[in-house]
Amino acid sequence: MTPDTCPLPYHDTKPVGAADFYFAINATFRFILGKLGMEGLRRYWADLGARYFAPVTQKWTAGGLPAVATYWRAFFAAEPGAEVEVMEDPESVTLEVKTCPAIKHLREHGREILPCFCQHCYFISETMGVPAGLTVRISGGNGSCRQIFQKRDAVQARQDLSQIKEVTSC
Amino acid sequence: MLGCYDFCGHYEWTFAWMEEQGGHELVREYWDVAIRQDSQRHAVAQIAEEGIEGMKKYWGFTLDHEAAGFAMTATDQVFRIDMHECPSKGFLIQNGLAQYRDYCDHCMGWIGPLMKDAGFVVDHEHNHCGRCWWEIRHKDDPTPPSETGALSGERDVRLRPDWKQAAPPDTYSRATDPDEKTPLAHS
């Protein structure tokens, strides 16, 4: 896929990423939690969503929920080992994450996974979605989950973080 | 989700974020604690146990995995990498991503302390355009870095017409610390 047609904001010459980078993502979360606490880790995730992923938010703002579906299909196609179904209707986009590629790879290599690892999906995606008028609700985790993207005005209840499971390493 | 496809993008972004939060010292600590001691602990173990043989195995796998354009040269005394197309820096250049002053410092940020603990020192230059070379020798070996072409022949990255840029390369001499370079940019 060329940069002109790819819905991802950043493009590599490889079709999929190198899975060992999940080691560094997990280690980065652990380091920030240890140095800056949970508030600092959530700030990191929110800043990633607002700043690093700003080009994605722009596409979601312009294209609405269809752009959300397009993004996640391309995203998971580039993540090695991901098994994810992206379903869309006029009101929502649902990601059925059957196999989370990060959790899978970290477990296969015996890495200790940060228990709150799965929360990053909520805090990053929520921050990405807010300027586009979207919100996400996540349930499950620990290797498989469901993520539902909807218009903000269609959702009243806040994300219940207890619905996002803690990760066990093995 | 934070993915591995564009890892180098958010990794580089994270350096600048760390510096905002805790200054240069937090960035250094991040490279050492999170990357060397946690993420890359398999490299630490392999090189501590096997020395230059471990370096050949680690970088042979990793750089192939990342689709790098590189050459490895090794003897019993020295391990050399000529990086012709750094996949990591190349990704940043291709996508116009530059939040941190010198992304390339992260390599010495975790490899330097690794080599110090394993008993090695590093001669290294990077030209900020995705090209660099490394020579790693035992700390007791006083041999200076090789002359251009002497160790890796035609594969020596310094022979490339685009090796020399307008700004001089950052140079490390028998170093094990990310700040042991000339010119030093952060201060």
Interface residues (C-beta under 8 A of the other chain):
Chain A: L8 P9 Y10 H11 D12 T13 K14 V16 G17 A18 A19 D20 F21 Y22 F23 A24 I25 N26 A27 T28 R30 F31 K35 L36 G40 Y44 D47 L48 R51 Y52 F75 A78 E79 P80 C100 P101 A102 H120 C121 I124 S125
Chain B: M1 L2 G3 C4 Y5 D6 F7 G9 H10 Y11 W13 T14 W17 Q21 G22 L26 E29 Y30 V33 A34 I35 D38 S39 Q40 T62 H65 E66 A67 P87 G90 F91 Q94 N95 L97
